[in-house]
Amino acid sequence: MAPARGRMRDATVDLADVPAPLRHAVGAALEAAGVVDGHLAVEIVSEDRIRELNAAHRGIDRPTDVLAFPLDGTGPALGPRELGDVVICPGHCSDEVEAAVHGVLHLCGYDHEADDGETLELQARVLSSLGPLPSDRAERGSVHVCCSASEREQRRGAELTRSGFVGLAGRPNAGKSTLVNALVGARIVITSVRPQTTRRAVRGVVTDLDAGWQLVLVDLPGVQRPRDVMTERMQRRVERELVDSDIALIVVNGEEGVGAGDRFIARKLIAARPNYPIICAVNKCDRLSPAETVEVLAAAADLKGVDEIFPISARTGYGLEELMKRLVELMPEGDLMYPPEDRSDVPSDVLLAELIREQVLNRTREEIPHSVDVRVLEHEERDDGLILIRAEIWVEAESQKGILIGRGGRKVEEIGTAARRELEVELGGKVHLDLTVRVRRKWRRDEGMLDRLGIE
């Protein structure tokens, strides 16, 4: 893949799946390479994990500092362009920012082993453009660092002074899932431009052993008027989780402004827990003018029961450090609730099914998304390392099945190809994906099917 240069600046790169402390450096590297649209992810992993990836993809049984996995590249692509993934092991690199820049340049087609120093020269220019960096650079990224096994063992005895649950509430499409992924520093929840993407309560875990705290961020379905048994269950789960949380975080879509739904959420929270700490995050401020930002922040200040307001952008990382700091300050004293290396409580097969559903959402029209769910039937790793996954996509009508399969099977093939790439990144190995589209009439009203899908 040749380096991309001179591209028209008519789009943006989605950095929601890049840890907040690294986004500025990643954006600078992409700009230097001339890549201005698409999506990429940066993940901080343990020594054991990067050793597994090296063994699976490079045939070497040892950890390294950084790996890059290009996907769609920089040419024309069907649907959202996936630039690829960068994986960093903090225990094997002297500087996570430098490792991120190096990995991103590889995604953009640069190869320091095959050029005459062009990659390293560009890397040096990018790092220089970032300006003087504070001496606590490693500390700024420590929220997102998954320590090596030996480091975890040394730190395990450290006493945590603050821990608890943060329940995220908001209208559909407010950006709650993107926010959870950004704060955790890994993609644990699927995201889509489609409203009501989240159907289950998903817990994202953020731990800083040195500072002595752990936050459990509970991503919840968007608050809405129940339409069927499934959405009734979702709404009941939202209410239960919010009552059980230590802090409520209302996420407002800044582009849409404060609406009746946001005021309804605030009233429900006050009724459930009169002395409940309620924080409001006004999301998507990167898309607002200064005047529009002031207007929506003033409207958020009028929400009944809200104690503090934070303007943020979950996509770019703006305002997230301040928000995280305040959430930690409000947490009660408590012990570790999850192992420090955990990022989520999502079962493996549920996450794999969600990654497949994400590709359905990204590649279908309005009449399909709310009628679709995915169930993994089989997940097996063969002796030769190939991972076999068999899954069903459920729809409610024959017409929807026809749309998903497409003429000559092209649509389901497109979905399967994109989903396989995501699954390979998640599992760190070659995947064979067998997808079947089935009609399950009125499955959203079937209590038994909802139980099997884990929508409680």
Protein Blocks (a to p, Z undefined) as FASTA:
>chain_A
ZZdehiacfbccdfklgcfklmmmmmmmmmmnopagdcdddddddfklmmmmmmmmnopa
cddfbdcddfkbmadcehjddfbjcdddfklcfblklmmmmmmmmmnopafklmghllmm
mmmmmmmmnopadfklmmmmmmmpccdfklmmmmmmpccfbdcdddddddehilmmmmmm
mmnopafbdcdfbehkblbdcddddddfknopacdddddddddddfbfklmmmmmmmmmm
mmmpmbdcddddfknopafklmmmmmmmmmmmmmlccddddehklmpcfklmmmmmmmmm
mpghiabdcdddfknopoklmmmmmmmmmpccdddfbdfkbcbfcdfklmmmmmmmmmmm
mmccfklmmmpccddfbdcddfkopacdddddddfbfklmmmmnoghhlmmmmmmmmmmm
mmmmmnopacdddddddddehklmmmklmmmnopZZ
